[in-house]
Amino acid sequence: MFHVEQVYDVIVIGGGHAGTEAAAAAARRGARTALLSHRRDRIGVMSCNPSIGGLGKGHLVREIDAFDGLMARAADAAAIHHRMLNRSKGLAVQGPRIQADRTRYARSIQAQLSQQPQLAIIEGEAVALIVESGAVAGVVLADASEIRARSIVIATGTFLGGRIFRGDEQEEGGRIGEAGATKLARQLRALDLPIRRLKTGTPPRLDGRTIDWAALTPQPSDVDEWTMSPMSRGRPLPQLACAISRTTERTHAIIRDNLHRSPLHTGAIEAGGPRYCPSIEDKIRRFGDRDGHQVFLEPEGLDDPLVYPNGISTSLPTDVQIALVRSIPGLADAVIVTPGYAVEYDHVDPRALDHRLALGAMPGLFLAGQINGTTGYEEAGAQGLVAGANAAAHALDLAPLLLDRATSYLAVMIDDLVLQGVTEPYRMLTARAEYRLALRADNAETRLSTIADEHALLGAARRAHVAARARQREAIARGEHCGVDADLLREAEEDARYAPYLERQADEIERMRRDATIAIPRGDALVHVNGLSNEMRERLQIANPHTLDEASRVRGVTPAALTALWLYAKASA
């Protein structure tokens, strides 16, 4: 890395999954980039579960990789367990997921960052943005020094105004043992941004040496050697089995008897949590009729005895956590190394952003990750990629990276966020994508590498790889299958299987893109559109869509309202 200076094109605040992808993407586009993190050795750390991918999420990982991002290759370098979810269903909805060795994952992220010639890493805390003439101009650090840049990406995860809860215990922080971004949170609130609170949580970490593995159902790693990135060859690490257990009536009774001690139920935590990954307290409250809930015991590393009990995220007091863990089969003697906890943190209403993930109220400021109301490493990394690419575009006067829902899950997520907003942490699901038959995880590189290359997001090694794969696709088209990668052959076979449906979907996409060009009135001008109810005007003013296509995706906007907008646009043309 080059010598740290005080003037850059792009500054990225935060070294998590969003921040690392943002910094790397900005640097790949040629921007002189500074990645600012409290601690260099914590860059790329997996804060919660030791896994990458899953249903919908695996698509995002493959798409990040198609833009030459970091996540997929780090996952392959650290993978100790592979599992293709939904394997019995079609490729369109299958989800690649790996368990990672935490230490090796972070090490891979840090190593990949070190290979970016345009990137500097600075240890320090951002306490304030420098704002000049209404636009961002830099960052003030805790030691009162300043770093200047034309573009800034905030990717603070759960650290922005973060507060940790466990029973009656409370402390400031975004992760156990690490301080939150409190001063920056105060400044953003003072700027009158639309800031709200959300919460997430994590389960206790167990000492795997105290688990009765023989009493549990093993879950072996997949034997077929697929990888997250086609750049990766083989699996460098031994594969470990996970195991499955289940909560019991005794577990549920322990939790019910102690709900009054949970900050989720005492009112200490007021923010909403993720519906698709609720705490064990919420599961018992909402699904009290069930006789048990699955618990997946996931090893955290080859050289680390810690085990992550996926499925029992909790903020109950430590003594209650010990009791509930030991009521689960196979865990009667389990020792908790680190108790679980909940984190409440600030997020900005993503409807304040445009599709570049830029904040309209402050030129040059981009947001990525949990600050936009999402949950999950994959969602964060995907936003970081887009925000970093567009921060570089803003700083260097390059073309922005703008994707539509027909091209990627990346675009589906961003479109959902900036048009719909969130009422709970947003999680990617395959059901969110209208064109999921075309947006398979296996064809991400085919779909997106050309777009990535056009936006200067591919390094030399990736460009060579993409060119070689293009030659192999041409060979497949000619019927020459010798020497062709097996995954490309399977992709071609799946394309042929889906061909009639994909042709029909292509017609829908073309109609969608035609609608995307029809501009509609916005803001106060909506009062001139005959046939719009006050409710429709209010929904449209909040979401602020620019086109008829965007308006069609605003939650609650009726076909009658869309017709009124279309007629008005035609009459005004």
Order of alpha helices (4+ residues) and beta strands (2+ residues): beta-alpha-beta-beta-alpha-alpha-beta-beta-alpha-beta-beta-beta-beta-beta-beta-beta-alpha-beta-beta-beta-beta-alpha-alpha-alpha-beta-beta-alpha-beta-beta-beta-alpha-alpha-alpha-alpha-alpha-alpha-alpha-alpha
